[in-house]
Amino acid sequence: MLYRIFRPIVRFIVWVLNGHLHVHNKNRLPEGTYILVAPHRTWWEPILFALAASPAEFMFMTKQELFQNPVLRWILTNAHAFPVNRAHPGPSVIKIPVKGLKSGNLSLIMFPSGTRHSAELKSGAWFIAKMSGRPLVPVVYQGPLTFKGVLARKGLEINFGDPITLERRIKLNEETEGKLNAQLEDAWKKIDNELNPDFEYIPK
């Protein structure tokens, strides 16, 4: 319930601060729940992705340190976020999102690289897709990478790609994960090019 209350408030804040959130190819989003996967470029991407894919509701993986503040913990919990220990991720990192996806109520936003400063893709998204039976949907953000750029009202561009369905019979190992990661990176490159063929991500 509170998620639905937060969403129009956040949408209004984004409009006031920037006013140029552009969503492309939303028609590619599948029916039911799914896993949005993106290369991590800014800290505000999850917010923009959730707004862009509305009315779907999303779960978010959040570093457990943010849950130490009681006020922030209340906000995060009601925004469907759940804590993750990055140094020692436990089974809940898989179980919680799989349960939410299977419930049919919550989709998931994930960054397979984990952080904005890593290009190495991890296998968590594929395990969750396999166990939940839900597709991965590639999505990219192009726009300002600093808050100053957001306030300068530069365009915030979100582009969705075609769903990637993982066959249940596929065994996840080093070889298959390498092929799947290459497929995902190709999908990101394709939808980046759809927005801007000259786009190049340069971390700030």
N, C-alpha and C positions, 0 to 999 in steps of 0.2 A: 504493500500500500504506500509506504513512505517513498519508495523508489519512484512511483508515479507522481508523487507530490514534488520530489526533487527535480524531476526531469524538466518540467516547464520553467522552473526557477532558473536552472542551469542554462537552458536554451535562451532565456531572456538575458542572462548575464553575458553569454557569448555574443548575442546580438548587439548589446550595448557596447561591449569592448571592441568588437570587430565588425559585425554586420555583413560578413562576406563568406559564410559557410556554404560551399557549393558541393552538392552530392551527385555523383555520376554513376549510372548503371545500377541503380537500386533494384531494378527489375531482375537482376541476376541472383538476388537473395532467394534461397529455397524456402519451401514451406516447412514448418516445424522448427525445431531447435537446430543449431549449428555452431561451429567454432570459427570465429573470425580470427585470422592469423595475419600478422603484419610485421614488417621490419620496423624495429623500434627507433623512432626519430625524435620524438619530444615526449615530455611527461604528460602533456595534455591530450595526446592521441586517444587514450581510452574514452575520455569524455566526448570527444568529437565523433568517434566511431559509434558510441552508444546513441548519440543524438541522430546521427546519419541513418542508423538502421531502425530507428523508432517506427512502430510501437513495440518491437521486440525488447525484452528485458534481458540484461546480461549479468553474468558473474564476472568477477575480476580477481586475479591473483595479486596479492599485495604483500610486500615485505612485512614480517611480523613486528618489526620495530615501531611501525606506525600505529599499531594497536595498543601500545603502552599508554598513550594519552586517552583518558576515558571519554572525552568529548569526541575526539577523532575516531575512537573505536566505535562509538554509537553511530556516527555518520557512516563509516565504512561498512559496518554490519548491515545497516538498513539500505545500503547501496549494493548489497549482494556481494561485497568483497569478503575474501577469507584470507587468513594469514599464512604466509609461507616462510619457512626457515631456509634461506638461500644456501647456507653452508651445509645444512643437513636436512634436505627435504624428505619428509616422511611419506607413507602411503596415502595420507589424506590429500596430498597434492593431486593424486589421480582420482581417489574415491569421491571426494566432494564434487568436482565438476562432472564426473560421470553420472552421479546420482541426479544432479540438477538437470543435465541434458536429457536423461532418460525420463525424468518427470514430465517433460514436455512443456515446462513453464519457463525455463531459463536457458539462454544461449551463453556462450563463453567468449571472452576476448583474451587472446594470448599473443605473446611475442616470443616465438621460438628461440630467438637469440638470447633472451633473458634480460639483457641490458642494452642501452643505447650505444655502448662502446664495445660491442662484440658482434662479429659477423658469423660466428660459429653457431649453427643451428643445433638445438637439442632435440631429443626424441619424444619429449613429453606430449606434444600435440598429437603425434601419431598414435601413441598408446591410448590417449583419451578418445581419439576418433575410433580406434579399433574396438575398445571396450564399450563405448556408447553406441556405436553404429551410426554416428552422425557425421555429416560431411564437413570438411574444412572449406572455408571461403576466404580466399586471399583478398586483402584490402591494403591500400596504401594511402599515405598522407603526403601531400606536397603543400608547402607553405612556409611561413616564418618559423624559425627554430629558436627564436628568442621572444620573450614576452614583449619586448620593445617593438618587435616586428608585428606582433598581434595588435598592439595598441595603435600602430601606424596603419591599421586596417588593410593590410595586405591579404590577398585571398587565401582562404583555407580550403584546400581541394581534397575531397575524399573520393576514391574510385574503387568500386567493388569488382572482383573478378568472378569467373565461373567456379561453381563448387567443385571440389575434388573429393570424390568418394573413395574410401579405402576399403578394398574387398576384405571381408572377414577372414578368408582363407590365407591371406598373406601373412607370412611369418616375419616379424620385425627383427632384423639383424643388421649388422654393419653394412652389408651389401644392399639390402632393400631400403634401408633408411637413407643411404647415400643417393639412391635413385629418386626416392620420394622428395628428399631435400632439394635435389636439382630441379625436379618438376615444380616445386613450390617457388624456388628462386626465379625460374623462367616465367611463372605466372605473375610474380611481382614485377619483373622487368616489362612484361607485356602491358600491364595496366599502368605502370609508370609512363611508358611510351605513349599510351593512349592520351594521357593528360599533357605530356610535354616530352617529345623525343630528345630534347637537349637536357633533360633534368639530370642533375648529379647531386647525390646526397653528400654534404660535407659537414660532419659533426661539429657542433659548436662547443 
